[in-house]
Structures are given as C-alpha cells and as structure tokens.
C-alpha cells in the first residue's frame, strides 16, 4: 500500500523535466478524440475496444494510434465511471478495465514517483483523476525492459507513476483518464478511460500517448505541481 504519509519521496531529477520527443500535433490529437467519440456513439455497452486500431477518414491516422500500431500495442477506450471517493483502502470496485482507467477511488492519491513494489490501484485511479498517467508492468516483463521504462520515466517524471503490477504478466500497461473539456478552463467532464497494452517498450509510442492524453483528466492539476515526491 503506497500511502502519501508512509512512502518516502522518490529522488527528483537533477536537471528537471525534459521535453518529450515526436509529440502529436493538436490536429492529430483532435482526430483521435473524434474517433474515440464515434466509438462511444455505437451504443456498445462497457469497454469499447480499438481492435486493429482506429483508422480515420481518408486513410489517415493520429500519431498515437499509428505509433501504437507500429509498436504492436493494443489501444482501448472505456466509458468513464463514477468519480466516487472511497475511505476503505482495501475496497475492490467493479472497474470496467484492468488496470482501471477511471471510477471509484481512495480519497488519498499515491505519491508521484517510480516504485519497486506494486501500488494500490484504488489510489492509482485518484492520480489519474488529477491528469496523470500510470505505467505499470507485469512480473514477466524482462529486467532490461523495466530499465528502459525507468529511463523513460526519468526523462520527464511529472504526472507519472511507474510501478510493477504482477498480474499484467508480459504486458506493459499505460492508463489515463481522458476528459478534455469543451471550453478552456472547463472541468468535470466524465470523459473516457484510455488503456494501452504493449509487450515491448517503444519510445515513440509511449511519448505519443503522453502527448495526447496527459493533463486532460476531469480534475486536472498543472503537471508542474505533480512532481515526484508530491
């Protein structure tokens, strides 16, 4: 259990966050959101899987979809669940994805940072609600890949959680609660949960995911305020 008052602060990067490479353009991100919205309107109940990835009009694809496809990853979108705050750290909500991407969560978020032990998912969802992204990996992910994930985290750690999650097996999961508002400054939109799963680390795919979704949750906090140790 990673409680804010028990977990020691992870070390801060000595040179501060760096800029991610090869980020999508705003139009790319908008096209991705429109495509996810189209899937939501199909009336499918529960998870909306992006099987084979979203191919947008005219044969073009957004940067994140193309990068994930090239990396051999899967990408899914889920209807956002209720933003209920829980008091029981052992609660087991009925989330609609694994790892969870939205929904009921503990009132206390996990301390931002990179961990060597699994995090409590009831806490992780609170971090997602604030606009962060969680990168978690299974117990069958090679140590070399875990080291690559740590290097990626160290490049720009604000608003990121990195931790093992044994049940993922060979998978690496990236989760985010995406609720881009209709107008600047507007918050509280239910949005959707986004989940990517990969078997290998791919810098471009992971960077595109962060560029498209980080900092766009229903209760967003500026990324500079989500530094490691806070």
N, C-alpha and C positions, 0 to 999 in steps of 0.2 A: 504494500500500500504506500503510495507516494503522497504524503500529506505536506501541505505547504509549510507547516511548522516543524516537520521532522526531517525532511530531505535536505541535505547540505546543498548549498548553491553550487551548480556546475561552474567550472572555470570560464571566465569571459575571454573572448577572442582578443588578443593584444592589439590588433590593428583595426578592429571594428568590422561591421558587415561589409562585404563586397557586393558588387552588382552581379546579378545572375546573367548568364550568357544566353544568347539566342532566344530572347523572350518574344512572345507573340505580339503582333500589332493589335491596337484596340479593335480594329475591324475583325481580326481573326477571333478575338475573344467574344465579340458580339455575335458572330456567326455561330459559335459553339453554343452560346446561351439560347439562341433562337432554335437551334436543332434540339437541344435538351427539352425546351418548352414544347416543341412539336410532339415529342415522345409522350410528354405528360398529358397531352390532349387526346391521346388514343383511347383513353378510358381504361387502360390496363391497371389493375389493382395491385399495389405492392411495388416491388422493385421493377424498374424499367432498365433492362439490360441493353447495353450498346453492343449488340452481337455483331462481330465483324467490323465494328466502329461506324460512326456516323459519316455518311457521305453526303455532303451538302450539295445544293443546287449548282448545276454547271460543272459537276465533276470535281469541284474544289473541296478542300478540307481545311479545318482550322489547324493552327500549328500544334496544339496539344494533341488532337486526335491523330494527326499524321505521325507525330513523334512517338506516341504510344504504340501505334500500329507497327511502326518500323522497329520498335524495341521488343515486339512480341508480347506486349502487355494487353490486359483487358481493361475496359472502362465502363462503369455503370453509374446510373443516376437513380436516386430513390426519393420518393416524396418525403419532405421534412416532417418529422414527428413533433409532438408537443414539447415545448420548452419548459418542462416541469422540473423544479428543483427538489431534490431528494435530501433526506437527512441521514439515511442509512447507507454507510459506505459498503455494505455487503449486498445492497439491492441488486436484483438481476432483472432489469427492464426487458420488455419484449421488443427489442430493436428490430428494424427491418433490414439490417445488413450486418455483416461481420467482416472486419471490425465495424462498430457503429459509426454512423456519419451525422446523426442528429438525434434528438429525442431527450427523454428524461435523463437527468444527470445530477451528480452531487453538487451541493452549493459551493464547494471549495474546489477550484481548479488545481491541477498539478503544477508544480514549479516548472517553468520553461527550462529545457535543457536536454542533454543526451544522457541516457541511463544504461546501466549494465543489467538491470533487472526489469521484469515486466511492470507496466503501470496498471493501475485500476482503471478499467475502461469507463466506469461511471464518472471518474474525474476527467479523463481524456475528452469526453464529449463537451464538458464545460470549456476546455481550451479551444475546441472547435467553434463553439458558440461565440468566442471572442475574436474569431478571424484567423486562428492559427491552423497549421497543418500538422498532422501526426504521420510520421514514417515509422512503421513497425515491421519487424521481420521474424520469420519462423525459425524454429530450432534446427532446421536442416539447411538453412542458408549458410554457404561457406564463410569461414572466417575472413577470407580475402574480400568477399563482397560486403560483409559487415564493416570492414575497414574502409571500403570505398564510400559507404553510406556515412560513416563518421566524417570523412574528409569533405563530403558534400555538405553536411550539416555545418561544419566549421567555417565554410566559406561565407555563410550569411545565416546565423542561427536565430535571429529574432523571429518570434512567432512560429518556431518549430519545436516539435517533440520528436526525439529519436529513441526507440526502445525495442527490445526483443518482445515478441509475442509468440510463445512456443506453438500454439495451436495453428499458426499460419503454415507450419511445415516448411516447404521450399519457397513459399511466396514472400514477397515484399509488398506491403500494403501502404498506399497513400490515401489518407482520408481528409475530407474538408466539408464544412457546412457552408454551402454557397447560397447567399441570399442577396444578390445585387439589387439595390433599391431602384425604384423608377425615377427618382429625382435626387440630386445631390443633397446629402445630409439626412435623407430619409432612412430610417432603420425599422427593424421589427418585421420585415417580410419573412414569411415562413421558409421560402426558398426550397432547395433540394440538397440532399446529401450526395456527394460525389466520391466514388471509390475506384481507385486504380490498383490492379494487382500485376506484379511483374515477377519474373523468375531471375532476372539479372538486373544489375544497376546500369542505367543509361543516363548520362549527364544531361543530354538534350531533352529527353522525355521528362525527367524529373524537374528540370528548370522550366520547361513549358507549363507543367502542372502548377508550379508555384506562381508563375507569372499570370496564369489565367484565373486562379481562384483565391490566392492568399489575401487576407484582409477584407473579405467580402461576405462575412457572416452576419446573422441578424443582430448581434450585439457587438459590433466591431469596435476594436480598440486600436489606436495607432501602433503600427509594428515597432516603432522605436520604444514603446512602452512595454513591449513583450520580450525584453531581453533575457538571456539566460540568468537564472537565479531569482527572477521575479515571479 
